[in-house]
Each structure stands twice: as structure tokens, then as C-alpha cells.
């Protein structure tokens, strides 16, 4: 796994006022680096650099090389605060990591070949996702970017279960650590749902067809009586 690199600086001014000045005057994002045996360290990063890194949705599961005033610290991006109305990043939390210490983090699930799914294309089924990410525990070097599942051959009624997933060596699913027999559906192909409006339309069409058949039968009886 290739590490991402972000440049940061130590910040000495603390508090809400100082954070607002960083954002407004210097276009910086205030952040905190915590974890391990060291004290939490207040830092700041260029807003544009963090926005650029966030273009990759897997950034939350990547090892980051935080270059802080010339020194490099590996970390994970653990939390991010955004402005509720504007495209502005307000604060970031980074967790220090140690190559020899296991980490617990959530890894996204990526579905491959959704458009080619047999149950959807050929059987008019619907792809239903039950899980979008999984929590894992492993050493930082063993952390997978994503879990990929090929759904091309899934048919209506098929399901891809947690027990079907190929987990890389050195990686543990936390759900299975607690209960080795635990299993859950990740993705399945189900019958298409019929809405209430569709059901009402089908019933109306059935009633109309029945009335038309009854009228035709009645006309046939009348014609037979006239011939006699």
C-alpha cells in the first residue's frame, strides 16, 4: 500500500478564536494528532491539500505520512468536521500509528461488475446491499484498501455472505473475533419490488379484463338465442 503524504505545521495558538483565524486568514484546517505514547499535538494543514486528498474515498483507510515541520509521522485520518452549509473543512483528527501495533479501522466494500450482474440483467432482479464496510484489525502494513466482491454471476435468490469473503492474511474481521460462527449477508439479488401503485394498476387491469370477458360471453349468449 502506497502511503499518502500531507504537509502540516505545528500550531501554538489554541481555542475557537485561533481556529477561526486559521481558516479565514490563512486557508488552513486546524487539526489534532493523537494516540500512542505521545501527547496530543495541535497541527494545521492547507485546506486545498486536504480537499485534494479527499478526492479518493478510500483516504480514511490509507496510511498517511504527515510531514510536520520536517518530521514524518504515520497516521490515519480518523475524523473530519465539515461546515453544514458550505464546502469548508473545519477540523481534522489524525491517529498516530506504529508499524508494530495493530489498528482497528473500517474498510469499504466495493462491488465489481454491477452492470453485468446476471440476476439484474437477465432476471429483472434488484441488487440489495446490506453492508458497505467492514471493521478489521491488523497491522498497518496489512491493511487492505478495500474489499472487492464480483457480483457478475449472482442470480435472483443468491447472496454473498461474510463467510464467502476472502480476507487477506494477517487481517481479522472484528465481528468474527467476537463470534467465529457469526455470518451476515453483504449483498444479495432479490425479486423486484412491486409498488402499491403498480399493484393497484394490475388489479384495475385484471378487473377490466374480467368485465370485458363477461361482456363478450353475454353477447355470445344473446346471439345464440336470436338464432334459435
HUJOHU-V135853 format. One record per residue. RES is the residue in one small letter. SS is DSSP state (~ for helix, > for strand, _ for the rest). PHI is phi as a letter, one per 20 degrees, with the letter a starting at -180 (none if undefined). NEAR is the number of other C-alpha atoms within 8 Angstrom. Layout:
BEGIN
<<RES,SS,PHI,NEAR> <RES,SS,PHI,NEAR>>
END
This chain:
BEGIN
<<x,_,none,7> <x,_,f,4> <x,_,e,8> <x,>,e,8> <x,>,d,8> <x,>,c,11> <x,>,e,9> <x,>,c,12> <x,>,c,10> <x,>,f,10> <x,_,c,8> <x,_,d,5> <x,_,f,5> <x,_,c,9> <x,_,o,6> <x,~,f,6> <x,~,f,7> <x,~,f,9> <x,~,f,11> <x,~,f,8> <x,~,f,9> <x,~,g,12> <x,~,f,12> <x,~,e,8> <x,~,e,6> <x,~,d,7> <x,_,l,9> <x,>,d,11> <x,>,d,15> <x,>,f,14> <x,>,b,12> <x,>,c,12> <x,>,d,12> <x,>,c,12> <x,_,o,10> <x,_,m,7> <x,_,e,4> <x,_,e,6> <x,_,f,6> <x,_,g,8> <x,>,d,8> <x,>,f,12> <x,>,c,13> <x,>,b,13> <x,>,c,14> <x,>,f,11> <x,~,g,10> <x,~,f,6> <x,~,f,9> <x,~,f,10> <x,~,f,9> <x,~,f,7> <x,~,f,8> <x,_,f,8> <x,_,f,6> <x,_,e,6> <x,~,f,6> <x,~,e,9> <x,~,g,9> <x,~,f,8> <x,~,d,13> <x,_,e,12> <x,_,f,11> <x,>,d,12> <x,>,e,12> <x,>,e,13> <x,>,e,13> <x,>,d,12> <x,_,l,7> <x,_,n,5> <x,>,d,7> <x,>,d,8> <x,>,c,9> <x,>,f,11> <x,>,b,12> <x,>,d,13> <x,>,e,14> <x,>,e,9> <x,>,b,7> <x,>,b,10> <x,>,d,8> <x,>,d,9> <x,_,f,9> <x,_,f,4> <x,_,c,4> <x,_,c,5> <x,_,f,6> <x,_,c,6> <x,>,e,12> <x,>,e,11> <x,>,a,10> <x,>,c,14> <x,>,d,12> <x,>,d,13> <x,>,d,11> <x,>,f,12> <x,_,c,12> <x,_,c,9> <x,_,g,8> <x,_,e,5> <x,_,d,8> <x,>,f,10> <x,>,c,9> <x,>,d,8> <x,>,b,8> <x,>,e,9> <x,>,d,13> <x,>,f,11> <x,>,d,12> <x,>,d,9> <x,>,e,9> <x,>,d,9> <x,_,m,9> <x,_,f,9> <x,_,f,7> <x,_,e,9> <x,_,g,13> <x,~,f,11> <x,~,f,14> <x,~,e,15> <x,~,f,10> <x,_,d,6> <x,_,c,9> <x,_,l,9> <x,_,e,13> <x,>,c,11> <x,>,e,9> <x,>,c,8> <x,>,e,8> <x,_,d,8> <x,_,c,9> <x,_,d,9> <x,>,b,8> <x,>,c,10> <x,>,e,11> <x,>,c,12> <x,>,c,12> <x,>,a,12> <x,>,f,13> <x,~,g,12> <x,~,f,6> <x,~,e,10> <x,_,f,10> <x,_,f,9> <x,_,f,10> <x,_,b,9> <x,>,d,9> <x,>,d,8> <x,>,c,9> <x,>,e,9> <x,_,d,11> <x,_,g,11> <x,_,e,8> <x,_,f,12> <x,_,d,12> <x,_,g,13> <x,_,n,8> <x,_,e,9> <x,>,b,10> <x,>,d,10> <x,>,e,11> <x,~,g,9> <x,~,f,6> <x,~,e,6> <x,_,f,8> <x,_,e,4> <x,_,e,6> <x,_,g,7> <x,_,f,5> <x,_,n,7> <x,_,d,12> <x,>,d,10> <x,>,e,10> <x,~,f,9> <x,~,f,9> <x,~,e,10> <x,~,f,8> <x,~,f,6> <x,_,b,7> <x,_,g,7> <x,_,e,5> <x,_,f,7> <x,_,b,7> <x,_,b,7> <x,>,f,11> <x,>,e,12> <x,>,b,12> <x,>,b,15> <x,>,d,16> <x,>,d,11> <x,_,f,9> <x,_,f,7> <x,_,f,4> <x,_,d,6> <x,_,f,6> <x,~,f,6> <x,~,f,6> <x,~,f,8> <x,~,f,9> <x,~,f,8> <x,~,f,8> <x,~,f,8> <x,~,f,8> <x,~,f,8> <x,~,f,8> <x,~,f,8> <x,~,f,8> <x,~,f,8> <x,~,f,8> <x,~,f,8> <x,~,f,8> <x,~,f,8> <x,~,f,8> <x,~,f,8> <x,~,f,8> <x,~,f,8> <x,~,f,8> <x,~,f,8> <x,~,f,8> <x,~,f,8> <x,~,f,8> <x,~,f,8> <x,~,f,8> <x,~,f,8> <x,~,f,7> <x,~,f,6> <x,~,f,5> <x,_,f,4>>
END
